[in-house]
Amino acid sequence: MSPPLRIVFMGTPDFAVPSLQTLLDGTDQVVAVVCQPDKRQGRGKISSAPPIKALATQHGLPVLQPASIRTEHFFEQLRELAPDLLVVVAYGKILPAPVLNLPPLGAINVHGSLLPSYRGAAPIQWAVINGETETGITIIQMDEGMDTGDILLTAPVSIGPQETAGELFHRLSRLGGETLENALAQLKKGRLVRTPQDHSKASNAPMLSKEMGHIDWTLSARQLHCLIRGMDPWPSAYGYIQGKRCRFFTPERVLVRATELPGTICRADNQGLLIATGEDCLRIHDIQPEGKKRMPVKTWLHGSPIKPQTRIT
C-alpha cells in the first residue's frame, strides 16, 4: 500500500465542499486549505467566510486566505507545508508556475464540464443556457492556462430537460468528489493517463452578470427556456411588469405561435403566465416580484391581477 499523500486543498465555494469532504474521509492527509478571503456581503456589509473555510475549520485544518498567491510570502508558506499534491476545486484564481511546480505530483483540478468545452468560471450555467444535453466532471493536470491542462479522467452526465443550473450544480459537486476519489486511487496505482486537450474544440464559460438576466423576448421560447433555467438561482432572469422588476422561474415551452408582440402576456391564470416570444410561447410557473419572495404565479395573481396583452418590458 502506498503511503498517504500530503495534500494542500485549494477551493472556495459550495461546489468545492464535497471534494474536500472526500479527502477528509480518505486515507490521505490534508495539511492545509487555501481559499479566497472573507467577503463583506449584504446591506450591513457583514463579513462572510467562504463555505470551504467552514468545513476546514470544523476539522481543525490550517486555513490560508492570501489576497494574492503570487507573493513570496505565500510561496514560502506553501513550501513549508511540503505537499505532495495540490487539489484545486473552483479556487477562483489562476495558479502561477512556481506554485504549480512546487509539489512533486503537481496540481490537479476538478472542473464542472467535459473539457475542452466550457473553460472558465461558469461552465455549469452556460451548459444549461446553451441547451446542452450532456456535461460532466473533468479532472485535469493543471498548467498555467485557464482549464487548458491535460485530461486525466472524465465522468459524463445527462442534463435533465427541466433541470436548472442550481440543481445541476449540486449534482456535479457531488460527482466531483466521487471522481476525485477515483482519480486519486488511480494516481497511486500509476494508472492515470494524460491526454492533451483538443484546443480547436474549446469554448469559454465566462462569469455571469446580473445584466445578462434581462430577458430579450424576441428570442425563441426554446432559447428562453434554457436561459431562465441557466440563470436559476443566480443571477436569475428578469423583466419589468408595469414598471416593477420581476424574476422568472420554472419555464415551460408551449408550442403555440402567438400573434402578439414578443413579451406580451397572452394569458395570466392559475396555470401561469403565457408569454409570446420570437418563436412559440413560454409559460412561467414561478415568479419573484420586486421586494418579495419567490412564489407560484397563481399565488401572485391573487394580489396582483394582470390583464392579458400587458407587455413585459
Secondary structure as a PSIPRED ss2 file (coil, helix, strand):
# PSIPRED VFORMAT (PSIPRED V4.0)

   1 M C   1.000  0.000  0.000
   2 S C   1.000  0.000  0.000
   3 P C   1.000  0.000  0.000
   4 P C   1.000  0.000  0.000
   5 L C   1.000  0.000  0.000
   6 R E   0.000  0.000  1.000
   7 I E   0.000  0.000  1.000
   8 V E   0.000  0.000  1.000
   9 F E   0.000  0.000  1.000
  10 M E   0.000  0.000  1.000
  11 G E   0.000  0.000  1.000
  12 T C   1.000  0.000  0.000
  13 P C   1.000  0.000  0.000
  14 D H   0.000  1.000  0.000
  15 F H   0.000  1.000  0.000
  16 A H   0.000  1.000  0.000
  17 V H   0.000  1.000  0.000
  18 P H   0.000  1.000  0.000
  19 S H   0.000  1.000  0.000
  20 L H   0.000  1.000  0.000
  21 Q H   0.000  1.000  0.000
  22 T H   0.000  1.000  0.000
  23 L H   0.000  1.000  0.000
  24 L H   0.000  1.000  0.000
  25 D H   0.000  1.000  0.000
  26 G C   1.000  0.000  0.000
  27 T C   1.000  0.000  0.000
  28 D C   1.000  0.000  0.000
  29 Q E   0.000  0.000  1.000
  30 V E   0.000  0.000  1.000
  31 V E   0.000  0.000  1.000
  32 A E   0.000  0.000  1.000
  33 V E   0.000  0.000  1.000
  34 V E   0.000  0.000  1.000
  35 C C   1.000  0.000  0.000
  36 Q C   1.000  0.000  0.000
  37 P C   1.000  0.000  0.000
  38 D C   1.000  0.000  0.000
  39 K E   0.000  0.000  1.000
  40 R E   0.000  0.000  1.000
  41 Q E   0.000  0.000  1.000
  42 G C   1.000  0.000  0.000
  43 R C   1.000  0.000  0.000
  44 G C   1.000  0.000  0.000
  45 K C   1.000  0.000  0.000
  46 I E   0.000  0.000  1.000
  47 S E   0.000  0.000  1.000
  48 S E   0.000  0.000  1.000
  49 A C   1.000  0.000  0.000
  50 P C   1.000  0.000  0.000
  51 P H   0.000  1.000  0.000
  52 I H   0.000  1.000  0.000
  53 K H   0.000  1.000  0.000
  54 A H   0.000  1.000  0.000
  55 L H   0.000  1.000  0.000
  56 A H   0.000  1.000  0.000
  57 T H   0.000  1.000  0.000
  58 Q H   0.000  1.000  0.000
  59 H C   1.000  0.000  0.000
  60 G C   1.000  0.000  0.000
  61 L C   1.000  0.000  0.000
  62 P C   1.000  0.000  0.000
  63 V E   0.000  0.000  1.000
  64 L E   0.000  0.000  1.000
  65 Q C   1.000  0.000  0.000
  66 P C   1.000  0.000  0.000
  67 A C   1.000  0.000  0.000
  68 S C   1.000  0.000  0.000
  69 I C   1.000  0.000  0.000
  70 R C   1.000  0.000  0.000
  71 T C   1.000  0.000  0.000
  72 E H   0.000  1.000  0.000
  73 H H   0.000  1.000  0.000
  74 F H   0.000  1.000  0.000
  75 F H   0.000  1.000  0.000
  76 E H   0.000  1.000  0.000
  77 Q H   0.000  1.000  0.000
  78 L H   0.000  1.000  0.000
  79 R H   0.000  1.000  0.000
  80 E H   0.000  1.000  0.000
  81 L H   0.000  1.000  0.000
  82 A C   1.000  0.000  0.000
  83 P C   1.000  0.000  0.000
  84 D C   1.000  0.000  0.000
  85 L E   0.000  0.000  1.000
  86 L E   0.000  0.000  1.000
  87 V E   0.000  0.000  1.000
  88 V E   0.000  0.000  1.000
  89 V E   0.000  0.000  1.000
  90 A C   1.000  0.000  0.000
  91 Y C   1.000  0.000  0.000
  92 G C   1.000  0.000  0.000
  93 K C   1.000  0.000  0.000
  94 I C   1.000  0.000  0.000
  95 L C   1.000  0.000  0.000
  96 P C   1.000  0.000  0.000
  97 A H   0.000  1.000  0.000
  98 P H   0.000  1.000  0.000
  99 V H   0.000  1.000  0.000
 100 L H   0.000  1.000  0.000
 101 N H   0.000  1.000  0.000
 102 L C   1.000  0.000  0.000
 103 P C   1.000  0.000  0.000
 104 P C   1.000  0.000  0.000
 105 L C   1.000  0.000  0.000
 106 G C   1.000  0.000  0.000
 107 A E   0.000  0.000  1.000
 108 I E   0.000  0.000  1.000
 109 N E   0.000  0.000  1.000
 110 V E   0.000  0.000  1.000
 111 H E   0.000  0.000  1.000
 112 G C   1.000  0.000  0.000
 113 S C   1.000  0.000  0.000
 114 L C   1.000  0.000  0.000
 115 L C   1.000  0.000  0.000
 116 P C   1.000  0.000  0.000
 117 S C   1.000  0.000  0.000
 118 Y C   1.000  0.000  0.000
 119 R E   0.000  0.000  1.000
 120 G C   1.000  0.000  0.000
 121 A C   1.000  0.000  0.000
 122 A C   1.000  0.000  0.000
 123 P H   0.000  1.000  0.000
 124 I H   0.000  1.000  0.000
 125 Q H   0.000  1.000  0.000
 126 W H   0.000  1.000  0.000
 127 A H   0.000  1.000  0.000
 128 V H   0.000  1.000  0.000
 129 I H   0.000  1.000  0.000
 130 N C   1.000  0.000  0.000
 131 G C   1.000  0.000  0.000
 132 E C   1.000  0.000  0.000
 133 T C   1.000  0.000  0.000
 134 E E   0.000  0.000  1.000
 135 T E   0.000  0.000  1.000
 136 G E   0.000  0.000  1.000
 137 I E   0.000  0.000  1.000
 138 T E   0.000  0.000  1.000
 139 I E   0.000  0.000  1.000
 140 I E   0.000  0.000  1.000
 141 Q E   0.000  0.000  1.000
 142 M C   1.000  0.000  0.000
 143 D C   1.000  0.000  0.000
 144 E C   1.000  0.000  0.000
 145 G C   1.000  0.000  0.000
 146 M C   1.000  0.000  0.000
 147 D C   1.000  0.000  0.000
 148 T C   1.000  0.000  0.000
 149 G C   1.000  0.000  0.000
 150 D E   0.000  0.000  1.000
 151 I E   0.000  0.000  1.000
 152 L E   0.000  0.000  1.000
 153 L E   0.000  0.000  1.000
 154 T E   0.000  0.000  1.000
 155 A E   0.000  0.000  1.000
 156 P E   0.000  0.000  1.000
 157 V E   0.000  0.000  1.000
 158 S E   0.000  0.000  1.000
 159 I C   1.000  0.000  0.000
 160 G C   1.000  0.000  0.000
 161 P C   1.000  0.000  0.000
 162 Q C   1.000  0.000  0.000
 163 E C   1.000  0.000  0.000
 164 T C   1.000  0.000  0.000
 165 A H   0.000  1.000  0.000
 166 G H   0.000  1.000  0.000
 167 E H   0.000  1.000  0.000
 168 L H   0.000  1.000  0.000
 169 F H   0.000  1.000  0.000
 170 H H   0.000  1.000  0.000
 171 R H   0.000  1.000  0.000
 172 L H   0.000  1.000  0.000
 173 S H   0.000  1.000  0.000
 174 R H   0.000  1.000  0.000
 175 L H   0.000  1.000  0.000
 176 G H   0.000  1.000  0.000
 177 G H   0.000  1.000  0.000
 178 E H   0.000  1.000  0.000
 179 T H   0.000  1.000  0.000
 180 L H   0.000  1.000  0.000
 181 E H   0.000  1.000  0.000
 182 N H   0.000  1.000  0.000
 183 A H   0.000  1.000  0.000
 184 L H   0.000  1.000  0.000
 185 A H   0.000  1.000  0.000
 186 Q H   0.000  1.000  0.000
 187 L H   0.000  1.000  0.000
 188 K H   0.000  1.000  0.000
 189 K C   1.000  0.000  0.000
 190 G C   1.000  0.000  0.000
 191 R C   1.000  0.000  0.000
 192 L C   1.000  0.000  0.000
 193 V C   1.000  0.000  0.000
 194 R C   1.000  0.000  0.000
 195 T E   0.000  0.000  1.000
 196 P C   1.000  0.000  0.000
 197 Q C   1.000  0.000  0.000
 198 D C   1.000  0.000  0.000
 199 H H   0.000  1.000  0.000
 200 S H   0.000  1.000  0.000
 201 K H   0.000  1.000  0.000
 202 A C   1.000  0.000  0.000
 203 S C   1.000  0.000  0.000
 204 N E   0.000  0.000  1.000
 205 A C   1.000  0.000  0.000
 206 P C   1.000  0.000  0.000
 207 M C   1.000  0.000  0.000
 208 L C   1.000  0.000  0.000
 209 S C   1.000  0.000  0.000
 210 K H   0.000  1.000  0.000
 211 E H   0.000  1.000  0.000
 212 M H   0.000  1.000  0.000
 213 G H   0.000  1.000  0.000
 214 H E   0.000  0.000  1.000
 215 I C   1.000  0.000  0.000
 216 D C   1.000  0.000  0.000
 217 W C   1.000  0.000  0.000
 218 T C   1.000  0.000  0.000
 219 L C   1.000  0.000  0.000
 220 S E   0.000  0.000  1.000
 221 A H   0.000  1.000  0.000
 222 R H   0.000  1.000  0.000
 223 Q H   0.000  1.000  0.000
 224 L H   0.000  1.000  0.000
 225 H H   0.000  1.000  0.000
 226 C H   0.000  1.000  0.000
 227 L H   0.000  1.000  0.000
 228 I H   0.000  1.000  0.000
 229 R H   0.000  1.000  0.000
 230 G H   0.000  1.000  0.000
 231 M C   1.000  0.000  0.000
 232 D C   1.000  0.000  0.000
 233 P C   1.000  0.000  0.000
 234 W C   1.000  0.000  0.000
 235 P C   1.000  0.000  0.000
 236 S C   1.000  0.000  0.000
 237 A E   0.000  0.000  1.000
 238 Y E   0.000  0.000  1.000
 239 G E   0.000  0.000  1.000
 240 Y E   0.000  0.000  1.000
 241 I E   0.000  0.000  1.000
 242 Q C   1.000  0.000  0.000
 243 G C   1.000  0.000  0.000
 244 K E   0.000  0.000  1.000
 245 R E   0.000  0.000  1.000
 246 C E   0.000  0.000  1.000
 247 R E   0.000  0.000  1.000
 248 F E   0.000  0.000  1.000
 249 F E   0.000  0.000  1.000
 250 T E   0.000  0.000  1.000
 251 P E   0.000  0.000  1.000
 252 E E   0.000  0.000  1.000
 253 R E   0.000  0.000  1.000
 254 V E   0.000  0.000  1.000
 255 L C   1.000  0.000  0.000
 256 V C   1.000  0.000  0.000
 257 R C   1.000  0.000  0.000
 258 A C   1.000  0.000  0.000
 259 T C   1.000  0.000  0.000
 260 E C   1.000  0.000  0.000
 261 L C   1.000  0.000  0.000
 262 P C   1.000  0.000  0.000
 263 G C   1.000  0.000  0.000
 264 T E   0.000  0.000  1.000
 265 I E   0.000  0.000  1.000
 266 C E   0.000  0.000  1.000
 267 R E   0.000  0.000  1.000
 268 A E   0.000  0.000  1.000
 269 D E   0.000  0.000  1.000
 270 N C   1.000  0.000  0.000
 271 Q C   1.000  0.000  0.000
 272 G E   0.000  0.000  1.000
 273 L E   0.000  0.000  1.000
 274 L E   0.000  0.000  1.000
 275 I E   0.000  0.000  1.000
 276 A E   0.000  0.000  1.000
 277 T C   1.000  0.000  0.000
 278 G C   1.000  0.000  0.000
 279 E E   0.000  0.000  1.000
 280 D C   1.000  0.000  0.000
 281 C E   0.000  0.000  1.000
 282 L E   0.000  0.000  1.000
 283 R E   0.000  0.000  1.000
 284 I E   0.000  0.000  1.000
 285 H E   0.000  0.000  1.000
 286 D E   0.000  0.000  1.000
 287 I E   0.000  0.000  1.000
 288 Q E   0.000  0.000  1.000
 289 P E   0.000  0.000  1.000
 290 E C   1.000  0.000  0.000
 291 G C   1.000  0.000  0.000
 292 K C   1.000  0.000  0.000
 293 K C   1.000  0.000  0.000
 294 R C   1.000  0.000  0.000
 295 M E   0.000  0.000  1.000
 296 P E   0.000  0.000  1.000
 297 V H   0.000  1.000  0.000
 298 K H   0.000  1.000  0.000
 299 T H   0.000  1.000  0.000
 300 W H   0.000  1.000  0.000
 301 L H   0.000  1.000  0.000
 302 H H   0.000  1.000  0.000
 303 G H   0.000  1.000  0.000
 304 S C   1.000  0.000  0.000
 305 P C   1.000  0.000  0.000
 306 I C   1.000  0.000  0.000
 307 K C   1.000  0.000  0.000
 308 P C   1.000  0.000  0.000
 309 Q C   1.000  0.000  0.000
 310 T C   1.000  0.000  0.000
 311 R E   0.000  0.000  1.000
 312 I E   0.000  0.000  1.000
 313 T C   1.000  0.000  0.000
